[in-house]
Amino acid sequence: MTAAPPATGLRARWHAAHQRWHATRHRWRHSLKWRLVTMFLLLALATTGVFLFGMQRVLQGGWQGYAKPMVADYVDRLAAEIGSPPDEARAQGLVARLPISVRIDGPQLHYDSHPGRAVHRRWNGDGERDIGAEGWGLVRQTADGHRIVFGLAGPVPSDRPRAFGWLTLAGLLLLTVIAYARVRSLLRPLDDIGAGVARFGAGDFTQPIEKTRRDELGELAERINLMAHSLHGMLDAKRALLLAISHELRSPLTRARVNAELVDEGEHRDALLRDLGEMRDLITDLLESERLATGHAALQTERVDLGALARELLATQFAQSAVSLRIDETLEPVQADPTRVRLLLRNLIDNALRHSAGAALPPQLELAREADGQLRVSVRDHGPGVSDEQLARLAEPFYRADSARQRSTGGVGLGLYLCRLVAQAHGGTLSLRNAQPGLEVSARWPIEPGRG
């Protein structure tokens, strides 16, 4: 195997770095805590910059106006003491007596009291030039053409400014860490509020959000608890009303079906019985969906042989239909609710049969154990399938797609919705995908081994 070209490896590293940068940026934009810390850090840097700039202007416009004339007068005295033409011995005496530097350039004398030490010079790319010498009046021109430059030459502790800079940076980082810890403490109730909202969204109203603070976040948690309590009450009232109506409709529907059986045989009698049967199925599915809305509490689990259950269902309710069955040999009996699993299989198979008319292959039912230890119950048909937009809504209650899945094909629009509720009640999920051709619906949930 040949190694990847350097350009390809560089491009891959750049792409990975680009993705990490986008991920970090997304997390930063999503995190209120880190945005606040960044704001504090930028505020600290801006405050420091403004303070230093302002102090520099104050110093330059304040005491410098008084100091410069005195410095210029003192420099005149030093230049006069050196003399004209300059006397090197006198310049050396000044340097020995005072913490100053002297540099003399002219036709007769070239002298530098501190050769090799940039006590008052810096490199600008073209050569050396004096720092502030002209501005402070530290340069003197003698009558004989010599130029004398004075400067400070005391012992300069070069490490002190650098250490001070590092200490300043460390202090700034420490303040940032303290600010983050404080912000994290202030916003910690948001974690509890987020977890509580997730529970309420999943239909679990048994545990309210714990109110740990008396500030605005504590008031927000209390208001969300009141809202959840109100929503729970409205949902319970809606569920009770729906169950009551469904129960009350069963009796007149039963009487209507008995009376319809007495009608003379014919097209009208068959249509009436078909409509009454559809209404009965609708009420049954509504009642079952409300029971399953409580999740695990609605399940009556026991040791179930899913393979035997699937074979028995195909032999009884779908004996006249062509459905292929595949069962994983490693699949053992599991803990499940056999009534709800039967409902799941019946709805999946019925849905596949209704939309497989004219297909070259029959629907396929598969029971398997996934590599991650989950149970997969899937049914695939070989019909026309659906669009991606409709695919995302097929498991919604009472949803019907386009002409490929019209009401004329049967059903009341609750089959896949009930399948999703069964999967969720067992702790799993329901997924749908276009199998090209056809549609595959899969229910997955963790396997709990059956107890003998």
C-alpha positions in Angstrom: 0.0 0.0 0.0 1.4 3.4 -1.0 1.4 6.3 1.4 -0.9 9.2 0.7 0.7 12.2 -1.0 1.7 15.0 1.3 -0.8 17.4 -0.2 -3.6 14.9 0.6 -2.5 14.5 4.2 -2.2 18.3 4.6 -5.7 18.8 3.1 -7.1 16.1 5.5 -5.5 17.8 8.5 -6.7 21.2 7.4 -10.2 19.8 6.9 -10.1 18.2 10.4 -8.9 21.4 12.0 -11.6 23.3 10.1 -14.3 20.9 11.4 -12.9 21.2 15.0 -13.0 25.0 14.7 -16.6 24.9 13.5 -17.5 22.5 16.3 -15.8 24.8 18.9 -17.5 27.8 17.5 -20.9 26.1 17.6 -20.4 25.1 21.3 -19.2 28.6 22.1 -22.2 30.2 20.5 -24.5 27.6 22.2 -23.0 28.1 25.7 -24.2 31.1 27.6 -21.6 30.5 30.2 -18.6 30.7 27.8 -20.0 33.7 26.1 -20.3 35.5 29.4 -16.7 34.6 30.3 -15.5 35.8 26.9 -17.4 39.0 27.5 -15.7 39.4 30.9 -12.3 38.7 29.4 -12.7 41.2 26.6 -14.1 43.8 29.0 -11.0 43.3 31.2 -8.6 43.7 28.3 -10.5 46.7 27.0 -10.6 48.3 30.4 -6.8 47.8 30.8 -6.1 49.2 27.4 -8.3 52.3 27.9 -6.8 52.9 31.3 -3.2 52.6 30.1 -3.9 54.8 27.1 -5.6 57.4 29.3 -2.9 57.4 31.9 -0.3 57.8 29.2 -2.1 60.8 27.8 -2.5 62.3 31.3 1.2 61.9 32.0 2.3 63.3 28.6 0.0 66.3 28.9 0.6 66.8 32.6 3.9 66.6 34.4 5.9 66.3 31.2 5.1 69.9 30.5 6.8 70.8 33.8 9.6 68.3 33.6 10.9 69.0 30.1 12.1 72.5 30.7 14.0 71.4 33.9 15.5 68.5 32.0 16.6 70.8 29.2 18.2 73.2 31.6 20.0 70.4 33.3 21.3 69.0 30.0 22.6 72.4 29.1 24.7 72.4 32.3 26.0 68.9 31.5 26.9 69.9 27.9 28.7 73.0 29.2 30.6 70.9 31.7 31.8 68.6 28.9 32.9 71.7 27.0 33.4 72.6 23.3 35.2 70.9 21.8 34.1 68.0 24.0 36.5 66.7 26.5 36.4 62.9 26.8 37.8 62.9 30.4 35.1 65.2 31.5 32.4 63.0 29.8 33.9 60.0 31.6 33.8 61.8 34.9 30.1 62.6 34.4 29.3 59.0 33.6 31.2 57.9 36.7 29.4 60.3 38.9 25.9 60.2 37.5 23.6 57.4 36.2 23.6 58.7 32.7 25.0 57.7 29.3 26.9 60.0 26.9 27.5 59.6 23.2 29.6 62.1 21.3 29.9 62.1 17.5 31.9 64.8 15.6 35.0 65.6 13.6 37.4 65.4 16.4 35.9 62.9 18.9 33.8 59.7 18.8 32.9 58.5 22.3 30.2 56.2 23.6 30.1 55.6 27.4 28.1 52.4 27.0 29.2 50.7 23.8 27.1 47.7 22.9 24.3 48.6 25.3 21.1 49.9 23.8 20.4 52.1 26.8 18.7 54.8 24.7 18.7 53.3 21.2 16.6 50.8 19.3 16.8 49.2 15.9 14.4 50.5 13.3 15.5 48.5 10.2 17.8 51.2 8.8 20.1 51.8 11.7 20.1 53.1 15.3 18.2 56.2 16.4 17.7 57.8 19.7 14.6 57.0 21.7 13.0 60.2 22.9 16.2 62.1 22.8 14.9 64.9 20.6 11.6 65.0 22.3 13.1 65.3 25.7 15.8 67.8 24.7 18.6 65.4 25.4 20.6 66.3 22.2 23.0 69.2 22.0 25.0 70.5 19.1 28.3 72.2 19.9 29.8 75.1 18.0 32.6 73.0 16.6 30.1 70.5 14.9 29.9 67.8 17.6 26.7 66.1 18.6 26.2 65.1 22.2 23.3 62.7 23.2 22.5 62.1 26.8 20.4 59.3 28.2 19.7 57.3 31.4 22.1 54.4 32.0 21.3 53.1 35.5 21.1 49.4 36.1 18.0 48.2 34.2 16.6 45.0 35.6 15.5 43.6 32.2 13.7 40.6 33.7 11.4 42.6 35.9 9.1 44.0 33.2 8.9 40.6 31.7 8.0 38.9 35.0 5.5 41.7 35.7 3.9 41.0 32.3 3.6 37.3 33.0 2.2 38.0 36.5 -0.3 40.4 35.0 -1.4 37.7 32.5 -1.6 35.1 35.2 -3.7 37.5 37.3 -6.0 38.1 34.3 -6.4 34.4 33.7 -7.1 33.8 37.4 -9.8 36.5 37.3 -11.3 34.8 34.2 -11.3 31.4 36.0 -13.0 33.0 39.0 -15.5 34.7 36.8 -16.3 31.4 35.0 -16.8 29.6 38.3 -19.1 32.4 39.5 -21.0 32.4 36.3 -21.2 28.6 36.4 -22.6 28.8 39.9 -25.1 31.5 38.9 -26.4 29.5 35.9 -26.3 26.1 37.4 -30.2 26.1 37.9 -30.4 26.2 34.1 -29.3 22.6 34.0 -32.1 21.6 36.4 -34.6 23.6 34.4 -33.4 22.0 31.1 -33.7 18.5 32.6 -37.2 19.3 34.0 -38.4 20.7 30.7 -37.1 17.5 28.9 -39.1 15.4 31.4 -42.3 17.5 30.9 -41.8 17.3 27.1 -41.6 13.5 27.4 -44.9 13.4 29.4 -43.3 12.8 32.8 -44.9 15.2 35.3 -44.2 13.3 38.4 -41.0 15.2 39.3 -41.1 19.0 39.3 -38.1 21.2 38.9 -36.3 21.6 42.2 -36.2 25.2 43.3 -32.8 25.8 44.8 -32.5 29.6 44.5 -34.6 32.6 45.4 -33.5 34.8 42.4 -34.9 35.2 38.9 -33.9 31.6 37.9 -35.7 30.3 40.9 -38.8 32.2 40.0 -38.5 30.9 36.4 -38.3 27.3 37.7 -41.4 27.9 39.8 -43.3 29.3 36.8 -42.3 26.4 34.6 -43.6 24.0 37.4 -46.9 25.9 37.5 -47.1 25.7 33.7 -46.3 22.0 33.7 -49.0 21.4 36.4 -51.5 23.2 34.3 -50.6 21.3 31.2 -50.8 18.0 33.1 -54.2 18.8 34.3 -55.4 19.8 30.8 -53.9 16.6 29.3 -55.5 14.5 31.9 -58.9 16.1 31.3 -58.5 15.6 27.6 -57.5 12.0 28.0 -60.4 11.4 30.4 -62.9 13.0 28.0 -61.5 10.9 25.1 -61.7 7.7 27.0 -65.2 8.5 28.2 -66.4 9.3 24.7 -64.8 6.2 23.3 -66.4 4.0 25.9 -69.8 5.6 25.4 -69.6 5.1 21.6 -68.9 1.3 21.9 -72.4 0.4 22.9 -74.3 2.2 20.1 -71.8 0.9 17.6 -72.4 -2.6 18.8 -76.1 -2.2 18.5 -75.7 -0.6 15.0 -73.6 -3.5 13.9 -76.2 -6.0 15.1 -79.0 -4.1 13.3 -76.8 -3.9 10.1 -76.5 -7.7 10.2 -80.3 -7.9 9.8 -80.3 -5.9 6.6 -80.6 -7.8 3.4 -77.3 -8.8 1.8 -76.0 -6.5 -0.8 -73.7 -3.6 -1.6 -75.3 -1.2 0.9 -75.1 -3.8 3.7 -71.4 -4.5 3.0 -70.6 -0.8 2.9 -72.4 -0.2 6.2 -70.6 -3.1 8.0 -67.3 -1.9 6.6 -67.8 1.7 7.9 -69.0 0.3 11.3 -65.9 -1.9 11.5 -63.7 1.1 10.7 -65.3 3.1 13.4 -64.8 0.2 15.9 -61.1 0.0 14.9 -60.7 3.7 15.4 -62.2 3.6 18.9 -60.1 0.6 19.8 -56.9 2.3 18.5 -57.7 5.5 20.4 -58.2 3.7 23.6 -55.0 1.8 23.1 -53.0 4.9 22.3 -54.2 6.6 25.5 -53.2 3.5 27.5 -49.7 3.4 25.9 -49.2 7.1 26.5 -48.3 6.3 30.1 -45.2 4.3 28.9 -43.8 1.4 30.9 -46.7 1.6 33.4 -49.1 0.3 30.7 -47.0 -2.8 29.9 -47.7 -6.3 31.3 -44.4 -8.0 30.5 -43.7 -11.7 30.5 -41.3 -14.2 28.9 -42.2 -14.1 25.1 -40.9 -16.2 22.3 -41.1 -13.6 19.5 -40.5 -16.2 16.8 -43.5 -18.3 17.9 -45.6 -15.2 18.3 -44.9 -14.1 14.8 -45.6 -17.5 13.3 -48.9 -17.8 15.2 -49.9 -14.3 14.0 -49.2 -15.1 10.4 -51.0 -18.5 10.6 -54.2 -17.0 12.0 -54.8 -13.4 11.0 -52.7 -13.3 7.8 -53.2 -16.9 6.6 -54.4 -15.8 3.2 -51.6 -13.3 2.7 -48.1 -13.9 1.4 -45.6 -12.6 4.0 -42.0 -13.9 4.2 -40.5 -14.4 7.7 -36.9 -14.2 8.8 -35.9 -14.9 12.4 -32.4 -14.6 13.8 -31.3 -18.0 15.1 -29.6 -16.3 18.1 -32.7 -14.5 19.2 -33.9 -15.9 22.6 -37.1 -15.3 24.5 -37.3 -11.8 25.9 -39.3 -9.8 28.4 -42.1 -8.0 26.6 -45.8 -7.3 26.6 -47.1 -10.0 24.2 -50.4 -8.2 23.6 -48.6 -5.0 22.6 -46.0 -6.8 20.5 -48.8 -8.6 18.7 -50.4 -5.2 18.1 -47.1 -3.9 16.7 -46.6 -6.9 14.4 -50.2 -6.8 13.2 -50.1 -3.1 12.4 -46.7 -3.3 10.6 -47.8 -6.3 8.5 -51.2 -4.8 7.7 -49.6 -1.5 6.7 -47.1 -3.4 4.4 -49.8 -5.5 2.8 -52.0 -2.5 2.0 -49.3 -0.8 0.1 -47.8 -3.8 -1.6 -50.6 -4.3 -4.2 -49.1 -5.2 -7.5 -45.6 -5.5 -6.1 -43.3 -8.2 -7.4 -42.2 -9.4 -4.0 -44.3 -10.0 -0.8 -43.7 -8.0 2.4 -40.9 -9.3 4.6 -41.0 -9.6 8.4 -37.7 -9.8 10.2 -36.9 -10.4 13.9 -33.2 -10.0 14.7 -30.8 -9.2 17.5 -28.6 -6.2 16.6 -24.9 -6.0 17.3 -25.5 -3.4 20.0 -27.8 -5.8 21.9 -31.1 -4.4 20.8 -34.1 -6.2 19.4 -35.1 -5.2 15.8 -38.6 -5.9 14.5 -38.8 -4.7 10.9 -41.3 -5.1 8.1 -40.5 -4.1 4.5 -42.9 -3.8 1.6 -42.0 -3.4 -2.1 -44.5 -0.8 -3.0 -44.1 2.7 -4.3 -42.7 4.2 -1.1 -43.2 7.8 0.0 -41.4 11.1 -0.4 -38.9 12.3 2.2 -41.2 15.0 3.4 -44.0 12.5 4.1 -41.6 10.0 5.6 -41.0 12.2 8.6 -44.8 12.4 9.4 -46.0 8.9 8.7 -45.9 7.9 12.4 -48.0 10.9 13.4 -51.6 10.2 14.5 -54.2 10.5 11.7 -51.6 11.5 9.1 -52.2 10.3 5.5 -49.8 10.8 2.7 -50.6 11.4 -1.0 -52.4 9.2 -3.5 -50.1 6.2 -2.8 -51.6 6.0 0.7 -55.1 7.2 0.4 -58.0 6.4 2.7 -59.2 3.9 0.1 -56.3 1.6 1.1 -57.9 1.2 4.5 -56.9 2.1 8.0 -57.6 5.1 10.1 -54.1 6.6 10.3 -53.2 5.3 13.7 -51.4 2.1 12.8 -47.8 3.4 12.7 -48.5 5.8 15.5 -49.5 2.9 17.7 -46.3 1.1 16.6 -44.2 4.0 17.7 -46.0 4.1 21.1 -45.4 0.3 21.6 -41.7 0.7 20.8 -41.4 3.7 23.1 -43.2 1.9 25.9 -40.6 -0.8 25.7 -37.8 1.8 25.9 -37.0 2.0 22.2 -37.7 3.9 19.0 -39.5 3.5 15.6 -37.7 4.4 12.4 -38.9 4.5 8.8 -36.8 4.6 5.6 -37.4 4.3 1.9 -35.9 0.9 0.9 -36.0 1.6 -2.8 -38.3 0.1 -3.7 -40.8 0.1 -0.9 -40.8 1.3 2.7 -39.1 -0.4 5.7 -40.4 0.3 9.2 -38.2 -0.9 12.1 -38.9 -0.9 15.9 -35.9 -1.3 18.1 -35.6 -1.5 21.9 -33.1 -3.0 24.4 -33.4 -6.7 24.9 -34.3 -7.8 28.4 -33.7 -11.6 28.6 -36.8 -13.5 29.5 -37.0 -15.0 33.0 -37.8 -18.7 33.0 
